[in-house]
Amino acid sequence: MMKTLLKQTKGYRIPSLLSPLLILVEVMMEVRIPFMMGEMVNEVILNGANANMNFVITQGLKMIAMAFISLLSGAGAARFAAKAGMGFGSNLRSAVFAKIQDFSFANIDRFSTPSLITRMTTDTNTIQMAYTMIIRIVIRSPLMFAMAFSQAIKINSELAVVFAVAAPFLVVSLGIMAVIALPRFKRLMKKVDGLNSSVQENLISIRVIKAFVRAVHEKEKFQASNDELRDASIAAEKILIMSGPIMQLTTYSCIIAILFFGGKLVIGGSMLAGDLSAFITYVNQILMSLMMISMILVMGIMSRTSLTRVAEVITEKPDINDDGADPTLTVENGDIDMENVCFKYKKNGKKNVIDNINLHIKSGETIGIIGGTGSAKTTLVQMIPRLYDVTEGVVKVGGRPVADYTLRNLRDSVAMVLQVNLLFSGTIEDNLRWGNENATMDEIKKACSIAQAHEFIESFPDGYQTNLGQGGVNLSGGQKQRLCIARALLKSPKVLILDDSTSAVDTATDAKIREGFKENHGGVTTLIVAQRISSVEHADRIIVLDDGKINAIGSHEELLGTNEIYTEVYKSQQEGSVE
């Protein structure tokens, strides 16, 4: 896990090394100053009016110079640590985002969307702060402790025994807190995921919530998630906040003990006042370094959970990749073959979602796919561009198994209009160019004309330069669908999959779209997944799915009256249209 994360320091390794080096200089200066101060105090107290003023002045000037060097080194270390930390965080977020882009649908299913958002934001920020602390405070605190402790022993080894009692007490106390707090922070991050899920669902569905006047219900649901997060935060933090009182107890106990025993030594003449003054300064440095170490421990506990969660994403192996694919192989035609295809969403699932499908579609055919809800219509077509991989059997496109093609070459030849019509912020033209970024305006307008979108686009004041809100919120459902169809057509695909993509348009517009396909894309293999018989009745063949199995295949005329499922759907829709 650490090896994977350390790769994200690329480009920022020099600042990551310079920061600890400057910290070393800073600590050396800081630790030396109290010792020189003690020597100067001893000179003045012991010799009084006869004190060597040249020595005092020289020591003072040296201390000023060392303090200035310490200041510059500390500022430089902070700057390099900040630069390295920010760069590391940026690389880490990019790595997580890039990995998510490689995920198959099955990989994405294993992580919820809110959880992935939390891992890219909250978790990554926590790791970034931890990394900044590692190259700064984690280096500084042990160095300060070791150097200050060695100087304290040099001044008076007997008095330094106080630390031998305080340090074990502190280490054991902090260790117990770490053991108790870690599982609580794991629960805390899960609650953060839950809150993000509630917020995301609410914002996406805000129109439905308002239409059904469910704002009060959603507030209560959010409040429940918020309360759970609050309780989890309190449960985790109340353990860690104990580090403060424990550090204060240790600090003041050490100071009291050293003042008591050190004062006796000064009175007895076995220790000089200047040495005691320097010793007390070293006590503060030692205890301050221990306090920083406790902060590091707190951050370590928090970041360990985040490290695990982010590493899970980075080390996740995509179920679908280009292993064994031929990068030179391209799809020659739109032939589609499915041989003994079975599919489960989970490998250890008990039941196949797709069960023993055998299907042969010739290039240029128009195939309708119909069936009841849950009959696996969408799942079936998603295996063609390898959005999911088969559990058993083989899917072929252009006469070759889909695994023989690289994902880019395969998906560039298969255009798919999904059930959810997603558009992105930007202009209409920007969205359409997802299909072909090099398309001419004539090509764009032709695709939109086929999809029956050109007319409504031209009705906007800015036409194709009309800015869409996030997700295309300023368009109707039917307008979104037609833009998504036009975007798919711009790919000039060998296979075109329309997954219930005309459900939000009227039947007349649906008919015009189908007619446009026939006239301009007759050589393209077209698969139309639909709920309406009217959307598929003119297809060359219609596949009737039932519970993941092919119930029947035939033309509209062949199925009508001979297939119970198809006939029942047809009659129910005819009766509904008459009413």
GUMARDREN-387324 format. One record per residue (C-alpha): x, y, z; residue in one letter. Coordinates in steps of 0.001 Angstrom, whole numbers, plus 500000, padded with zeros to 6 digits. Example, Ala and Ser with C-alpha at 12.3 -4.5 7.8 and 13.67 -1.06 7.14 Angstrom:
% residues 2
- 512300, 495500, 507800, A
- 513670, 498940, 507140, S
//
This chain:
% residues 579
- 500000, 500000, 500000, M
- 502744, 502482, 500977, M
- 504718, 501670, 497837, K
- 501678, 502494, 495727, T
- 501107, 505789, 497524, L
- 504774, 506817, 497408, L
- 504549, 506727, 493604, K
- 502378, 509816, 493898, Q
- 505364, 511847, 495182, T
- 506739, 511939, 491627, K
- 507620, 515498, 490670, G
- 507765, 516606, 494308, Y
- 510550, 514437, 495723, R
- 513145, 517238, 495799, I
- 510944, 519507, 498000, P
- 510148, 516407, 500090, S
- 513902, 515952, 500737, L
- 514790, 519628, 501141, L
- 512193, 520130, 503875, S
- 513721, 517554, 506295, P
- 517256, 518854, 505555, L
- 516246, 522409, 506458, L
- 514452, 521092, 509545, I
- 517698, 519426, 510629, L
- 519485, 522795, 510406, V
- 516622, 524509, 512269, E
- 516664, 521985, 515115, V
- 520450, 522088, 515464, M
- 520311, 525864, 515879, M
- 517402, 525767, 518327, E
- 519027, 523128, 520515, V
- 522363, 524916, 520646, R
- 520947, 528293, 521729, I
- 519861, 527279, 525313, P
- 523300, 525750, 526011, F
- 525010, 529005, 524973, M
- 522509, 530967, 527052, M
- 523384, 528832, 530086, G
- 527095, 529482, 529588, E
- 526447, 533228, 529360, M
- 524294, 533233, 532540, V
- 526916, 531223, 534417, N
- 529623, 533697, 533394, E
- 527625, 536648, 534691, V
- 526462, 534995, 537958, I
- 529846, 533495, 538852, L
- 531995, 536537, 538078, N
- 529533, 539369, 538577, G
- 531205, 542708, 537777, A
- 534339, 540881, 536650, N
- 532449, 538905, 533993, A
- 534091, 538650, 530593, N
- 531882, 541017, 528606, M
- 533589, 540126, 525349, N
- 532485, 536520, 525908, F
- 528947, 537645, 526777, V
- 528678, 539882, 523695, I
- 530193, 537222, 521427, T
- 527755, 534584, 522741, Q
- 524856, 536981, 522276, G
- 525793, 537732, 518680, L
- 526226, 534014, 517952, K
- 522780, 533329, 519432, M
- 521207, 536050, 517267, I
- 522867, 534616, 514147, A
- 521757, 531093, 515033, M
- 518204, 532281, 515707, A
- 518160, 534001, 512283, F
- 519454, 530844, 510564, I
- 516831, 528804, 512437, S
- 514110, 531224, 511296, L
- 515127, 531031, 507636, L
- 515490, 527249, 507766, S
- 512069, 526855, 509397, G
- 510397, 529111, 506827, A
- 512085, 527258, 503970, G
- 511128, 523871, 505412, A
- 507497, 524989, 505763, A
- 507425, 526226, 502159, R
- 508924, 523047, 500706, F
- 506687, 520849, 502894, A
- 503580, 522736, 501733, A
- 504621, 522463, 498081, K
- 505388, 518737, 498414, A
- 502167, 518065, 500334, G
- 499953, 519910, 497857, M
- 501665, 518224, 494920, G
- 501324, 514811, 496516, F
- 497620, 515438, 497167, G
- 497092, 516561, 493567, S
- 498857, 513454, 492204, N
- 496888, 511206, 494532, L
- 493532, 512649, 493494, R
- 494527, 512326, 489842, S
- 495587, 508707, 490378, A
- 492301, 507821, 492096, V
- 490244, 509570, 489406, F
- 492224, 507920, 486602, A
- 491769, 504513, 488216, K
- 488016, 505029, 488486, I
- 487942, 505783, 484747, Q
- 489397, 502308, 484134, D
- 486764, 500589, 486266, F
- 484214, 498341, 484668, S
- 480586, 498597, 485724, F
- 481230, 495654, 488052, A
- 484090, 497545, 489752, N
- 481939, 500625, 490175, I
- 479170, 498484, 491648, D
- 481568, 497412, 494415, R
- 482065, 501041, 495481, F
- 479137, 503360, 495984, S
- 479344, 506751, 494255, T
- 479206, 508710, 497554, P
- 482014, 506536, 498910, S
- 484196, 507257, 495869, L
- 483533, 510981, 496277, I
- 484536, 510802, 499953, T
- 487702, 508907, 499089, R
- 488687, 511506, 496480, M
- 488007, 514466, 498768, T
- 487953, 513915, 502538, T
- 490234, 510878, 502576, D
- 492709, 512364, 500111, T
- 492863, 515637, 502061, N
- 493542, 513718, 505263, T
- 496375, 511779, 503603, I
- 497758, 514998, 502128, Q
- 497898, 516619, 505581, M
- 499516, 513493, 507001, A
- 502179, 513550, 504278, Y
- 502942, 517217, 504982, T
- 503311, 516357, 508666, M
- 505548, 513388, 507862, I
- 508117, 515447, 505964, I
- 508003, 518244, 508515, R
- 506764, 517533, 512024, I
- 507481, 513796, 511994, V
- 511130, 514609, 511184, I
- 511346, 517621, 513479, R
- 509877, 516119, 516647, S
- 512155, 513057, 516986, P
- 515209, 515180, 516068, L
- 514279, 517804, 518637, M
- 513635, 515138, 521266, F
- 516930, 513314, 520621, A
- 519125, 516424, 520470, M
- 517482, 518218, 523399, A
- 517591, 515040, 525506, F
- 521307, 514537, 524765, S
- 522013, 518136, 525790, Q
- 519992, 517673, 528977, A
- 522022, 514568, 529865, I
- 525219, 516494, 529146, K
- 524153, 519200, 531612, I
- 522973, 516840, 534380, N
- 522425, 513125, 533818, S
- 520804, 512611, 537250, E
- 518139, 515237, 536611, L
- 517434, 513748, 533182, A
- 516121, 510601, 534890, V
- 512787, 512457, 535232, V
- 512217, 511830, 531531, F
- 512795, 508115, 532001, A
- 509622, 508045, 534093, V
- 507540, 510473, 532013, A
- 508274, 509061, 528534, A
- 507021, 505466, 529136, P
- 503840, 506801, 530756, F
- 503191, 509014, 527728, L
- 503957, 506310, 525157, V
- 501731, 503700, 526839, V
- 498840, 506176, 527233, S
- 498977, 507271, 523603, L
- 499303, 503671, 522409, G
- 496141, 502650, 524279, I
- 494278, 505587, 522733, M
- 495401, 504562, 519245, A
- 494131, 501003, 519672, V
- 490734, 502214, 520893, I
- 490351, 505063, 518379, A
- 491245, 503281, 515121, L
- 488046, 501197, 514719, P
- 485993, 504224, 515712, R
- 487497, 506266, 512883, F
- 486690, 503467, 510443, K
- 483054, 503686, 511513, R
- 483248, 507480, 511243, L
- 484307, 507377, 507577, M
- 481429, 505008, 506768, K
- 479055, 507540, 508292, K
- 480613, 510240, 506091, V
- 479822, 508013, 503103, D
- 476252, 507699, 504350, G
- 475834, 511457, 504693, L
- 477259, 512057, 501210, N
- 474854, 509455, 499852, S
- 471909, 511259, 501437, S
- 473018, 514644, 500068, V
- 473735, 513297, 496585, Q
- 470408, 511491, 496318, E
- 468553, 514552, 497563, N
- 470179, 516958, 495110, L
- 469773, 514632, 492113, I
- 466106, 514028, 492939, S
- 465227, 517558, 494081, I
- 462473, 517977, 491448, R
- 460797, 514728, 492449, V
- 461040, 515707, 496119, I
- 459328, 519028, 495447, K
- 456720, 517462, 493161, A
- 455706, 514972, 495874, F
- 456095, 517509, 498711, V
- 458577, 515229, 500496, R
- 460906, 517952, 501762, A
- 460027, 517229, 505406, V
- 460710, 513514, 504930, H
- 464060, 514245, 503271, E
- 465017, 516662, 506057, K
- 464288, 513959, 508614, E
- 466311, 511417, 506629, K
- 469228, 513842, 506325, F
- 469007, 514688, 510018, Q
- 469206, 510985, 510875, A
- 472385, 510608, 508761, S
- 473783, 513818, 510206, N
- 473086, 512654, 513772, D
- 474783, 509324, 513083, E
- 477846, 511164, 511762, L
- 477847, 513470, 514791, R
- 477650, 510539, 517206, D
- 480398, 508660, 515356, A
- 482581, 511786, 515384, S
- 482084, 512277, 519106, I
- 482827, 508608, 519788, A
- 486108, 508863, 517850, A
- 487221, 512316, 518931, E
- 486508, 511884, 522644, K
- 489284, 509300, 522734, I
- 491795, 511508, 520953, L
- 491048, 514658, 522949, I
- 492418, 512815, 525969, M
- 495888, 513256, 524445, S
- 495812, 516947, 525380, G
- 495216, 516494, 529137, P
- 497708, 513622, 529248, I
- 500364, 515789, 527579, M
- 499607, 518691, 529923, Q
- 499826, 516397, 532961, L
- 503162, 515016, 531778, T
- 504556, 518464, 530894, T
- 503710, 520183, 534166, Y
- 504690, 517175, 536252, S
- 508138, 517165, 534614, C
- 508587, 520910, 535122, I
- 507575, 520676, 538799, I
- 509894, 517719, 539395, A
- 512853, 519401, 537657, I
- 512323, 522725, 539453, L
- 512121, 520879, 542777, F
- 515142, 518613, 542331, F
- 517092, 521134, 540216, G
- 516535, 523862, 542815, G
- 517964, 521595, 545505, K
- 521027, 520924, 543332, L
- 521566, 524660, 542757, V
- 521207, 525409, 546485, I
- 523592, 522556, 547296, G
- 526118, 523963, 544856, G
- 526269, 520884, 542634, S
- 524534, 522649, 539719, M
- 524873, 526168, 538347, L
- 521851, 528430, 537911, A
- 522624, 528920, 534227, G
- 522709, 525177, 533713, D
- 519309, 524852, 535420, L
- 517936, 527598, 533175, S
- 519221, 525788, 530075, A
- 517920, 522469, 531415, F
- 514411, 523911, 531847, I
- 514518, 525190, 528255, T
- 515479, 521711, 527087, Y
- 512597, 520321, 529140, V
- 510212, 522564, 527221, N
- 511756, 521504, 523904, Q
- 511550, 517830, 524827, I
- 507984, 518042, 526025, L
- 506976, 520149, 523038, M
- 508430, 517517, 520733, S
- 506488, 514842, 522618, L
- 503334, 516903, 522217, M
- 503984, 517117, 518480, M
- 504483, 513360, 518420, I
- 501069, 512946, 520054, S
- 499552, 515127, 517326, M
- 501276, 512962, 514751, I
- 499750, 509922, 516396, L
- 496287, 511482, 516181, V
- 496785, 512316, 512517, M
- 498243, 508859, 511942, G
- 495137, 507209, 513356, I
- 492893, 509327, 511152, M
- 495040, 508943, 508042, S
- 495454, 505186, 508437, R
- 491745, 504691, 507821, T
- 491874, 507067, 504869, S
- 495009, 505382, 503518, L
- 493250, 502030, 503524, T
- 490169, 503407, 501779, R
- 492136, 505227, 499059, V
- 494476, 502268, 498567, A
- 491430, 500039, 498016, E
- 490534, 502144, 494991, V
- 494071, 502461, 493609, I
- 494856, 498754, 494009, T
- 491459, 497588, 492737, E
- 492029, 495579, 489595, K
- 489605, 496454, 486798, P
- 487518, 493408, 485873, D
- 487676, 494445, 482241, I
- 490968, 495480, 480656, N
- 493033, 495165, 477502, D
- 495046, 492141, 478651, D
- 495488, 489823, 475666, G
- 493891, 492306, 473238, A
- 495399, 493091, 469832, D
- 495869, 496890, 469592, P
- 495892, 496738, 465790, T
- 492577, 494880, 465555, L
- 489530, 496939, 464575, T
- 485883, 496021, 464167, V
- 485270, 495183, 460495, E
- 481477, 494991, 460516, N
- 478421, 494902, 462748, G
- 477992, 491125, 463035, D
- 477063, 490139, 466608, I
- 477215, 486601, 467949, D
- 476417, 485348, 471421, M
- 477311, 481753, 472137, E
- 476050, 480083, 475330, N
- 476264, 483419, 477153, V
- 475563, 483480, 480888, C
- 476064, 486361, 483277, F
- 475961, 487053, 487027, K
- 476591, 490395, 488660, Y
- 478496, 488585, 491403, K
- 480641, 485562, 490665, K
- 479304, 483734, 493698, N
- 475700, 484584, 492841, G
- 473266, 481692, 492854, K
- 471251, 482644, 489775, K
- 472237, 483792, 486300, N
- 470882, 487180, 485263, V
- 471484, 486173, 481642, I
- 471045, 482449, 481068, D
- 472332, 480480, 478064, N
- 471790, 483087, 475347, I
- 472550, 482027, 471768, N
- 472087, 484796, 469255, L
- 473340, 485580, 465750, H
- 472778, 489037, 464267, I
- 473952, 489982, 460778, K
- 475612, 493296, 460044, S
- 473042, 495914, 459106, G
- 470089, 494192, 460800, E
- 467716, 496108, 463014, T
- 466866, 494082, 466101, I
- 464199, 494951, 468613, G
- 464489, 493700, 472193, I
- 461420, 493640, 474372, I
- 460449, 492091, 477663, G
- 459091, 492805, 481091, G
- 460839, 494769, 483796, T
- 463784, 492747, 485129, G
- 464036, 490547, 482043, S
- 467703, 491680, 481607, A
- 467266, 493621, 478359, K
- 469792, 496300, 479318, T
- 472255, 493806, 480764, T
- 472209, 491834, 477513, L
- 473195, 494780, 475308, V
- 475764, 496105, 477811, Q
- 477906, 493032, 477199, M
- 478416, 493983, 473544, I
- 480716, 497000, 474293, P
- 482076, 495103, 477357, R
- 480511, 497337, 479968, L
- 480082, 493964, 481663, Y
- 481945, 490769, 480826, D
- 480165, 487447, 480414, V
- 480421, 484900, 483205, T
- 480254, 482033, 480713, E
- 480241, 481783, 476935, G
- 481496, 484330, 474434, V
- 480271, 487535, 472787, V
- 481604, 488297, 469324, K
- 481483, 491522, 467318, V
- 482672, 491550, 463735, G
- 483348, 487824, 463968, G
- 485899, 488174, 466790, R
- 485471, 487804, 470577, P
- 485074, 491224, 472147, V
- 488078, 490489, 474403, A
- 490308, 490427, 471290, D
- 489790, 494160, 470771, Y
- 491166, 496930, 472935, T
- 488375, 498667, 474822, L
- 488954, 501846, 472825, R
- 488747, 500130, 469441, N
- 485677, 498131, 470458, L
- 483776, 501019, 472025, R
- 484672, 503402, 469221, D
- 482762, 501022, 466932, S
- 479767, 500594, 469236, V
- 477601, 503617, 470035, A
- 475225, 503252, 472943, M
- 472452, 505541, 474109, V
- 471852, 504611, 477736, L
- 468563, 504655, 479618, Q
- 469753, 507610, 481693, V
- 470296, 510520, 479308, N
- 473409, 512215, 480640, L
- 474639, 515535, 479331, L
- 477461, 517654, 480685, F
- 477891, 521332, 481478, S
- 478948, 523275, 478404, G
- 477308, 524079, 475084, T
- 475109, 521786, 473028, I
- 477909, 521586, 470456, E
- 480422, 520580, 473157, D
- 478154, 517728, 474213, N
- 477596, 516548, 470664, L
- 481337, 516483, 469988, R
- 481672, 513700, 472544, W
- 480609, 511526, 469628, G
- 483262, 512943, 467299, N
- 485410, 515855, 468405, E
- 486518, 516487, 464806, N
- 483019, 516530, 463289, A
- 482116, 519413, 460997, T
- 479072, 521544, 461719, M
- 477362, 520010, 458701, D
- 477897, 516529, 460163, E
- 476637, 517691, 463549, I
- 473505, 519230, 462040, K
- 472823, 516129, 459947, K
- 473048, 513861, 463014, A
- 470726, 516218, 464885, C
- 468279, 516243, 461990, S
- 468132, 512428, 461990, I
- 467602, 512490, 465770, A
- 464880, 515146, 465351, Q
- 466897, 517567, 467478, A
- 467957, 520215, 464949, H
- 464640, 522064, 464993, E
- 464445, 522619, 468744, F
- 468173, 523493, 468909, I
- 467705, 526215, 466293, E
- 464768, 527581, 468290, S
- 467157, 528596, 471072, F
- 468614, 532124, 470779, P
- 472178, 530774, 470810, D
- 471429, 527646, 468773, G
- 474210, 525073, 469044, Y
- 476135, 527414, 471364, Q
- 473380, 527266, 473987, T
- 474894, 526584, 477378, N
- 473430, 523607, 479217, L
- 473230, 523463, 482963, G
- 474796, 520550, 484810, Q
- 473166, 517392, 483448, G
- 471195, 519446, 480909, G
- 468695, 520701, 483480, V
- 467326, 523329, 481086, N
- 466146, 520688, 478593, L
- 463131, 518416, 478630, S
- 463503, 514651, 478867, G
- 462688, 514184, 475185, G
- 465184, 516868, 474145, Q
- 467911, 515182, 476193, K
- 467170, 511841, 474565, Q
- 467378, 513285, 471071, R
- 470696, 514999, 471790, L
- 472088, 511731, 473174, C
- 470964, 509913, 470020, I
- 472615, 512565, 467819, A
- 475804, 512279, 469883, R
- 475855, 508513, 469311, A
- 475248, 508868, 465565, L
- 478275, 511165, 465236, L
- 480501, 508212, 466129, K
- 479577, 506601, 462773, S
- 479431, 503245, 464578, P
- 479278, 499709, 463250, K
- 476757, 498878, 465998, V
- 474180, 501275, 467435, L
- 472419, 500366, 470695, I
- 469359, 502365, 471715, L
- 468439, 501398, 475262, D
- 464884, 502644, 475704, D
- 466185, 505894, 474245, S
- 462919, 507208, 472765, T
- 460722, 506630, 475808, S
- 460384, 510369, 476451, A
- 459423, 511338, 472881, V
- 456016, 511062, 471280, D
- 455245, 508237, 468867, T
- 455307, 510527, 465814, A
- 458827, 511748, 466654, T
- 459851, 508171, 467445, D
- 458695, 507131, 463965, A
- 460636, 509981, 462314, K
- 463801, 508978, 464181, I
- 463429, 505367, 463041, R
- 462839, 506514, 459486, E
- 465978, 508671, 459675, G
- 467996, 505667, 460846, F
- 466720, 503586, 457942, K
- 467560, 506200, 455315, E
- 470987, 507251, 456598, N
- 472342, 504345, 458637, H
- 470944, 501302, 456893, G
- 474283, 499478, 457051, G
- 474599, 499890, 460806, V
- 473537, 497054, 463078, T
- 470894, 498603, 465305, T
- 469615, 497146, 468563, L
- 466529, 498838, 469976, I
- 465626, 498057, 473574, V
- 462109, 499307, 474160, A
- 458966, 499074, 476234, Q
- 456696, 500192, 473393, R
- 455827, 497731, 470634, I
- 455622, 500662, 468190, S
- 459353, 501303, 468669, S
- 460347, 497800, 467534, V
- 457529, 496519, 465311, E
- 459365, 497560, 462125, H
- 462582, 495786, 463162, A
- 463890, 492922, 461049, D
- 463607, 490659, 464084, R
- 462348, 491090, 467608, I
- 463811, 489275, 470623, I
- 461416, 488593, 473469, V
- 463272, 488203, 476766, L
- 461813, 486625, 479874, D
- 463781, 486274, 483113, D
- 467136, 486497, 481329, G
- 466267, 483915, 478669, K
- 465171, 484228, 475056, I
- 461496, 483416, 474987, N
- 461032, 483953, 471246, A
- 462594, 485559, 468156, I
- 460734, 486692, 465073, G
- 459202, 489575, 463169, S
- 456241, 491548, 464478, H
- 453853, 489540, 462328, E
- 455375, 486217, 463379, E
- 455236, 486981, 467095, L
- 451822, 488590, 467166, L
- 449289, 485904, 468006, G
- 451893, 483163, 468429, T
- 453935, 484423, 471376, N
- 451971, 484911, 474577, E
- 454251, 487566, 476118, I
- 454495, 489673, 472965, Y
- 450789, 489431, 472206, T
- 449842, 490368, 475756, E
- 452095, 493460, 475696, V
- 450755, 494471, 472275, Y
- 447109, 494164, 473315, K
- 447646, 496066, 476569, S
- 449321, 498934, 474697, Q
- 446650, 498981, 471999, Q
- 443915, 499130, 474622, E
- 445774, 501878, 476434, G
- 446120, 503956, 473256, S
- 442401, 503586, 472475, V
- 441442, 504773, 475942, E
//
